[in-house]
Amino acid sequence: MVATIGLGPLIWMLIIFPKDCVLSQDTKLEDLHISLTNLKMTVPKPGFVLLTWDCNVTDDIQKDTKYTVSVRKSSGSEPEETRISTKHFGEDMELHRSLSFGVTTRIKHLHLSTEAYYIPEGLNGTSVENFSCVAYNVTFMNCSWFAGREAPQDTQYFMMLRQGEKVEKCQQYQKDSFGRLIACHFQHLNINFDKIAYILINGTSKKSRIQIFDKWFKINKYERLNPPVNITLSHDQQDVTVEWEKPDTNYPACDECFRYHIYVNDVNKNEKINVTVKDRTSYQISGLNLERVHTLKMRARLEKVIDKSYEWGEWSPPVEFGNNGQSRFYTFLLLMIVPIITVLSILLCKRYHVMQKLFPPIPQPKNKFNDINQCVIDKQNYCPRKEQLLQKAETEEIFITSIEEMTI
């Protein structure tokens, strides 16, 4: 029997092979014609597989009936078995590869079983390749991929993210030279980076069917943490104590869940100190020559007991500490030279009348009317007639006015 289930462009194919039932000699069970049939697979939400089946037993028998569900998630792998008492089974799974399912039960001496296979549709080599993600800044994430080697040029890929009942669709894509979507930027993700999430990338093309790509993973495995916050330094003659607070995350994280990398650089001699610490938010560095300038920066990463493969986060801005003898020398020299130059400048200006040469006085125009009045006062000197002087003054005034107008 073949069942077809739709999820976007996908077609799910189930091939069910009912097996012969081994009947007991109990005539009552034979008379019931018990069978295990109609094994079906559905995908009610992305990345979640639901199996259902029928078994026509009475309620009295059903109460004591147990079913064993086996799932083989890749060819050559060992099947995962689960015993349940219901006639349905659900589990998160990746659907970009073939799956096989089996359901068996034993009712007294009667053994029943059925099997089914799932085959994803699409041309091999058309799904995305080299998929990677980087989460950062608490709620941001960038994901990128390459188009499949066999994907037609008109292929378009679309990405979505699910965690529990929350579904986030990509709203900001980046294209390659063929106009295909090859990267996605998420802003303000409303999901927990420390819990498992499901990513699905399916594709469409007018020329062929495109295989899906999907993956279950913890986002914080690909998270680039922000640096530690509130970094403070205190020091005495040779010891420096560094204190900080753990980085911001969008999920509760214990103090013991972080490892810190402290980097100290002696600026003058280019000597470096690298220290990693765990289970603390302070550290004392000894043996430093604080007469020289040093810089300190920090970064952090998650580190749990069962998993230590997390990536280092971003570096903090460098913090400078220590005394700079060379800087003090230049400061002292500057304080000595500036007053000396000022005094010398004043003396030179007075000695050579520099200010008068730079800013000479502006001569005032001669006032002819004052000459007339002076003639009246000084009668011993020859003085022209008053009328002649007035006429001459008016003529000169008019002449000067004319020159000014022409100049304008």
C-alpha positions in Angstrom: 0.0 0.0 0.0 1.3 3.4 -0.9 0.4 6.6 1.1 1.2 10.1 -0.1 1.6 13.0 2.4 2.3 16.6 1.4 4.6 19.0 3.1 5.3 21.9 0.7 6.8 20.4 -2.5 7.5 17.1 -0.8 5.8 13.8 -1.4 6.1 11.1 1.3 5.9 7.6 0.1 5.1 4.7 2.4 5.3 1.1 1.3 3.7 -1.1 3.8 4.4 -4.8 3.9 2.1 -6.7 6.2 3.6 -9.9 7.4 1.9 -13.2 8.0 0.6 -13.6 11.4 1.6 -16.6 13.5 -1.7 -17.8 14.9 -1.9 -19.7 18.1 -4.0 -22.7 18.6 -6.3 -20.6 20.7 -9.5 -20.8 18.7 -11.0 -17.8 20.4 -8.2 -15.5 19.1 -8.6 -17.0 15.6 -12.3 -16.3 15.7 -11.5 -12.6 16.4 -9.5 -12.3 13.1 -7.0 -9.9 14.8 -4.8 -8.0 12.5 -2.3 -5.1 12.5 -2.9 -2.8 9.5 -3.1 0.7 8.1 0.4 1.9 9.2 0.5 5.6 8.2 3.0 8.3 8.5 2.1 12.0 8.6 4.0 15.2 9.3 1.7 17.4 11.3 4.4 20.1 11.8 7.9 20.5 10.4 10.3 17.9 11.6 7.8 15.9 13.5 6.7 12.4 12.3 3.5 10.8 13.5 2.9 7.1 13.0 -0.6 5.6 13.4 -1.9 2.1 12.8 -5.0 -0.1 13.4 -5.3 -3.3 15.5 -8.8 -4.7 15.8 -8.7 -6.0 19.3 -11.3 -5.7 22.0 -11.0 -3.1 24.7 -10.3 -5.8 27.2 -7.4 -7.2 25.2 -6.2 -3.7 24.2 -5.5 -2.8 27.9 -2.8 -5.4 28.1 -1.4 -5.0 24.6 2.0 -3.5 24.1 3.5 -2.3 20.8 7.1 -2.1 19.9 8.0 0.6 17.4 11.4 0.5 15.7 12.8 3.3 13.6 15.9 3.1 11.4 17.0 6.7 10.6 19.7 5.9 8.1 20.8 2.9 6.1 23.1 0.7 8.0 22.2 2.1 11.4 20.8 0.2 14.2 17.0 0.6 14.7 15.8 2.6 17.7 13.0 0.7 19.6 10.3 2.1 21.8 7.6 0.2 23.7 4.2 1.9 24.0 0.6 0.9 24.7 -1.1 3.3 22.3 -1.7 2.9 18.6 0.3 6.0 17.7 3.8 7.1 18.0 5.4 10.6 17.4 9.0 11.8 17.3 11.2 14.6 16.0 13.1 13.4 13.0 15.2 14.6 10.0 13.4 13.9 6.8 16.1 14.5 4.1 17.0 10.8 4.1 15.2 7.5 3.9 13.5 6.1 7.0 12.1 2.7 7.8 9.5 1.9 10.5 8.3 -1.3 12.0 5.5 -2.0 14.5 5.1 -5.4 16.2 2.9 -6.7 19.0 2.2 -10.0 20.7 -1.2 -10.8 22.0 -0.9 -14.0 24.1 0.5 -16.4 21.5 -0.4 -14.3 18.5 2.5 -12.3 16.9 1.6 -9.4 14.6 4.0 -7.0 12.7 4.0 -4.5 9.9 6.7 -2.3 8.2 6.8 0.9 6.2 9.4 2.9 4.4 9.7 6.6 3.7 11.6 7.8 0.7 12.1 11.6 0.3 11.4 13.0 -3.2 13.7 15.1 -5.3 16.7 14.8 -7.6 19.9 13.9 -5.8 22.4 16.8 -5.5 19.7 19.5 -5.6 19.5 20.2 -1.9 21.6 22.9 -0.3 25.2 22.1 0.6 27.8 23.5 3.1 25.1 24.7 5.4 26.3 26.7 8.5 25.0 29.2 11.0 26.4 31.7 13.5 24.2 33.0 16.3 25.3 36.3 18.0 24.2 39.3 20.1 21.7 37.2 22.1 18.9 37.2 19.4 20.6 37.4 16.0 21.6 34.5 13.7 23.1 34.3 10.2 22.8 31.1 8.1 24.4 30.5 4.7 24.6 27.6 2.2 25.6 26.8 -1.4 23.1 25.8 -4.1 23.1 22.1 -4.8 25.5 20.9 -7.6 22.6 19.5 -9.6 20.2 22.3 -8.8 18.9 24.2 -11.9 19.7 27.9 -12.1 16.0 28.8 -11.5 16.1 27.1 -8.1 14.9 29.1 -5.1 15.5 28.0 -1.5 13.4 29.0 1.4 14.3 28.6 5.1 12.3 28.2 8.3 13.1 27.5 11.9 10.9 25.8 14.5 11.2 25.3 18.2 8.2 23.7 19.9 5.2 25.5 18.6 7.1 28.6 17.5 7.9 28.9 13.8 10.2 31.6 12.4 10.3 32.1 8.6 13.3 33.9 7.1 12.4 37.5 6.0 15.8 38.7 4.9 17.7 36.7 2.2 20.9 37.2 0.3 21.3 36.1 -3.4 24.1 34.7 -5.5 25.1 35.8 -9.0 22.2 33.7 -10.5 19.6 35.3 -8.2 19.3 32.2 -6.0 18.7 32.7 -2.3 21.8 31.4 -0.5 21.8 33.1 3.0 19.3 34.2 5.6 19.5 36.8 8.4 17.3 36.4 11.5 16.7 39.3 13.8 15.2 39.2 17.3 14.6 35.4 17.3 12.1 34.5 19.9 13.6 31.1 20.7 15.8 29.6 23.3 19.4 29.1 22.0 20.0 26.3 24.6 17.1 24.1 23.4 17.0 22.0 20.3 15.5 23.6 17.2 14.6 22.4 13.7 15.8 24.0 10.5 14.2 23.2 7.1 15.3 24.5 3.7 13.2 23.4 0.8 13.4 24.5 -2.8 11.3 25.0 -5.9 12.2 24.8 -9.6 10.3 24.6 -12.8 12.7 22.1 -14.2 12.9 19.5 -11.5 11.9 18.6 -7.9 14.4 19.8 -5.3 15.4 17.7 -2.3 14.9 19.2 1.1 17.6 19.9 3.7 16.7 19.7 7.4 18.5 19.5 10.7 17.9 19.3 14.4 20.5 21.1 16.5 21.1 23.4 19.5 21.7 26.9 18.3 24.2 27.7 21.1 26.5 25.1 19.6 27.0 27.7 16.9 26.7 30.8 19.1 29.4 33.5 19.3 28.9 34.8 22.8 29.2 38.5 23.6 32.2 39.3 25.8 32.1 39.3 29.6 30.6 42.6 31.0 31.6 45.0 33.7 35.3 44.2 33.5 37.1 46.0 36.3 40.8 46.1 37.4 42.4 46.8 40.7 46.2 46.5 41.4 49.0 47.1 43.9 52.7 47.1 43.1 52.9 43.9 41.0 49.5 42.1 41.2 46.4 42.9 39.2 43.0 41.6 40.1 40.5 41.2 37.3 36.7 41.0 38.0 33.9 40.6 35.5 30.3 39.3 35.0 29.2 36.5 32.7 28.0 37.4 29.1 24.4 38.1 28.3 22.5 35.2 26.9 18.8 34.6 26.0 18.6 31.6 28.3 19.5 30.9 31.9 23.1 29.9 32.2 25.0 29.1 35.4 28.3 30.7 36.4 30.0 27.3 36.1 28.9 27.0 32.5 31.5 29.4 31.1 35.2 29.3 30.5 37.0 32.6 30.1 40.1 33.6 28.1 42.2 36.5 29.6 44.7 38.1 27.3 47.3 40.6 28.7 49.8 42.4 26.4 52.8 44.5 27.6 52.7 47.3 25.1 56.3 48.4 25.5 58.0 44.9 25.2 55.2 43.1 23.3 55.1 40.4 26.0 51.8 38.4 26.1 50.0 36.5 28.8 47.2 34.0 28.0 45.1 32.5 30.8 41.9 30.4 30.7 39.8 30.1 33.9 36.6 28.4 34.8 34.0 28.4 37.6 34.9 31.9 38.7 34.4 35.6 37.8 37.7 37.0 39.2 41.4 36.3 38.7 44.7 37.6 40.0 47.6 38.1 37.7 51.0 38.4 39.4 54.5 39.4 38.3 53.6 42.3 36.1 55.8 45.4 35.8 53.2 48.1 36.3 55.7 50.8 35.4 54.9 49.8 31.8 51.6 50.1 30.0 49.5 46.9 29.6 46.3 46.1 27.8 43.8 43.4 28.9 40.9 41.9 27.0 38.6 38.9 27.6 36.3 36.5 25.8 34.1 33.6 26.9 32.6 30.3 25.7 30.1 27.8 27.0 31.6 24.6 28.5 29.4 21.9 29.9 30.3 18.6 31.5 29.0 16.5 28.6 30.0 18.8 25.8 33.1 21.0 25.5 33.1 21.8 21.8 31.6 25.3 21.9 33.2 28.1 20.1 35.0 31.1 21.7 32.9 34.4 21.7 33.8 37.9 20.8 36.7 39.8 22.4 36.0 42.7 24.8 37.4 46.1 24.1 40.9 46.4 25.5 41.4 47.9 28.9 44.6 49.8 29.5 46.4 49.8 32.9 49.9 50.5 34.3 52.1 53.6 34.3 53.9 54.9 31.2 57.3 56.4 32.2 57.9 57.6 28.6 54.6 59.4 28.7 55.5 61.1 32.0 58.8 62.3 30.5 57.1 63.9 27.5 54.6 65.5 29.7 57.3 67.0 31.9 59.2 68.2 28.8 56.1 69.9 27.4 55.5 71.7 30.7 59.0 73.0 30.7 59.2 74.1 27.1 55.9 75.9 26.8 56.7 78.6 29.4 60.2 79.2 28.0 58.8 79.7 24.5 56.2 82.1 25.8 58.7 84.3 27.6 61.1 84.4 24.7 58.3 85.4 22.3 57.3 88.3 24.6 61.0 89.6 24.8 61.5 89.4 21.0 58.3 91.3 20.3 59.4 94.1 22.6 63.0 94.2 21.3 62.2 94.4 17.6 58.8 96.1 17.8 57.2 93.2 16.1 53.7 94.2 17.0 54.1 97.6 15.5 55.5 96.1 12.3 52.7 93.6 12.1 50.0 96.1 13.0 51.1 99.6 11.9 48.9 102.6 12.8 46.4 103.8 10.2 47.0 107.5 9.1 44.0 109.8 9.5 42.9 112.0 6.5 43.8 115.7 6.8 40.9 118.0 7.8 40.8 121.2 5.7 38.3 122.9 7.9 40.8 122.7 10.8 43.3 124.6 8.6 40.8 127.4 8.1 40.2 127.7 11.8 43.9 127.6 12.5 44.4 130.6 10.1 41.9 132.7 12.1 43.7 131.8 15.3 47.3 132.3 14.0 47.2 135.8 12.5 51.0 136.1 12.2 51.2 133.5 9.4 49.9 134.1 5.9 46.5 132.7 5.5 44.5 132.5 2.3 41.1 134.0 2.1 38.5 131.9 3.9 36.3 131.7 0.8 39.2 130.3 -1.2 39.9 127.6 1.4 36.3 126.6 1.6 36.0 126.4 -2.1 39.2 124.3 -2.3 38.0 122.0 0.5 34.6 121.4 -1.3 36.4 120.7 -4.5 38.7 118.1 -2.9 35.8 116.6 -1.0 33.9 116.2 -4.2 36.9 114.7 -5.9 37.5 112.2 -3.2 33.8 111.2 -3.2 34.0 110.7 -7.0 37.0 108.4 -6.5 35.2 106.4 -3.9 32.2 105.8 -6.2 34.4 104.8 -9.1 36.3 102.4 -6.8 33.0 100.7 -5.8 
